Amino acid sequence: MTEIISNKAEITADIGSVFSFLEDMNNYELLLPKDNISNWEANGEHFSCKIQNTYKISLKKNGKIENSEIHLVSTEDSPLRFNLDIKLSVIEKNVTSAQLYCNADLNPFLKMMALNPLQNLFNYMAGRLEKVFPAN
């Protein structure tokens, strides 16, 4: 398994609001690079999209720890097999830390091709979390 860890995001919002936002898979469209995704589909439990017209990412909920962690897993129609965990913690009142942890099943060739784009994607998503919640 290949582990990919995003940069930490510092979000100006209480942990409950961030957790609720991340629980709704419809909201993940706001975290992805608009110019690089197409064929977006989502409901409260899963989302899928094409990244840069190359490969499809499809994730569904796979558990949670209330106001702490959200666990996602790739679906059968996703060519990449991976888990994505989003871990939240309180920094101070109305400031939440979030970080994405991915464990991907990548063969050596796929690892060489996909590691940097996935790292960039998860860092982008963490950065977008900071922008989705306006400062109070």
Rosetta blueprint (number, residue, H / E / L):
1 M L
2 T E
3 E E
4 I E
5 I E
6 S L
7 N L
8 K L
9 A E
10 E E
11 I E
12 T L
13 A L
14 D L
15 I H
16 G H
17 S H
18 V H
19 F H
20 S H
21 F H
22 L H
23 E H
24 D L
25 M H
26 N H
27 N H
28 Y H
29 E H
30 L H
31 L H
32 L L
33 P L
34 K H
35 D H
36 N H
37 I E
38 S E
39 N E
40 W E
41 E E
42 A E
43 N L
44 G L
45 E L
46 H E
47 F E
48 S E
49 C E
50 K E
51 I E
52 Q L
53 N L
54 T L
55 Y E
56 K E
57 I E
58 S E
59 L E
60 K E
61 K E
62 N E
63 G E
64 K E
65 I E
66 E L
67 N L
68 S L
69 E E
70 I E
71 H E
72 L E
73 V E
74 S E
75 T L
76 E L
77 D L
78 S L
79 P L
80 L L
81 R E
82 F E
83 N E
84 L E
85 D E
86 I E
87 K E
88 L E
89 S E
90 V E
91 I E
92 E E
93 K L
94 N L
95 V E
96 T E
97 S E
98 A E
99 Q E
100 L E
101 Y E
102 C E
103 N E
104 A E
105 D E
106 L L
107 N L
108 P H
109 F H
110 L H
111 K H
112 M H
113 M H
114 A H
115 L H
116 N H
117 P H
118 L H
119 Q H
120 N H
121 L H
122 F H
123 N H
124 Y H
125 M H
126 A H
127 G H
128 R H
129 L H
130 E H
131 K H
132 V H
133 F L
134 P L
135 A L
136 N L
